[in-house]
Amino acid sequence: LQGQLKITKRNVCYFVVYSEKWIEYDVIDYDERFWYSKMDIQLETFYKECLLPKLVEPRYGKRLLKSDIFEPTQILHNIKNKNKIILYVS
């Protein structure tokens, strides 16, 4: 939701869960500190290491070989060390 708030330049979001027996809602405020300390860095890394190389040289779509799938260094490091990123705990 923080990403959607950032992209749409909104300050608040009403997160609603509805069923026939109950309704629950929560007001989510845009958190600029969270965005720049957690999301911005992660998204930039993902774009530069994962998305951009595929856009520039999309090898997998041509040969369809598993060896053409490139795993970025940061992703391999996280898998090896079983790093789990907790972005937000309320």
N, C-alpha and C positions, 0 to 999 in steps of 0.2 A: 504494500500500500504506500510505503514511503516513496517508492519510485513513481507511482502514479501521481501522488501529490506533487512531487518535484516537477514532473513533465508537464502537468496541467497548471502549474503555478497556483495551486490551492493551498490553503492553510489548515483545512480540516476535512475529515471524511467521516461519514456515518457508516460504520460496518454493521450490517444487519443480518441476523440469522433467523429465519422464520420456519415454523412448522405449524401443523394444524392445532397443536396443543399449547404452543408457547411462542413467544418472540423475544429475542434478545438483541440488544444493540450496544455498541460501544462507540464512543467518539474518539477518533484517532487524530491527533494533532501532528502537523508536519514538524519534524525534528531535524533542523539544519545541522546541528552538531553531529547527530547520528549519521546523516547522509554523508558528510565530508570525512568523518573518521572511519566509517565502515564501508559504505556502499561505493563511494566515488573511486576509491583505490581498487576495490575488487572488480568493478565494472571496467575500469581502464585496463587492468591486467587481462581480463577476459577478452576484451576487444582486441588488444594488441597481440596477444599470444594465441588466441583461439579463432576468433572471427576473421580478422584482417588477413592472415595467411591463406585462409580458405577462399576469400574473395579474390585475392591477387592470383593464386595458383590453385584452382580447384582440381587436384589430381584424382581424387577418389571417384568422381563422377565419370571419368573417362575410362579408366582401366578396371574399376571395381575390385581392386585388390585390397585386402586388409592391411598389407604393409604400407599402403599409401596414406593411411590414417595417421596423422601426426599428433602426438600427445605433447603438449607444452611442458616445459621443465617444471613450472610451478604445480601443475596438475599431477605429474608423476611424483614429485616430492610429497605432496599432500597424501596421495594414495599410499606411498611407501611408509610414511609415518602415521598413517591413519588419522590425519588431522581433521578435526571437525570444527567448523566455524559456527559459533553461536552469534548470530547477528543482533538479536534483540530478545530480551527477557523482561517481561513486565511484572 
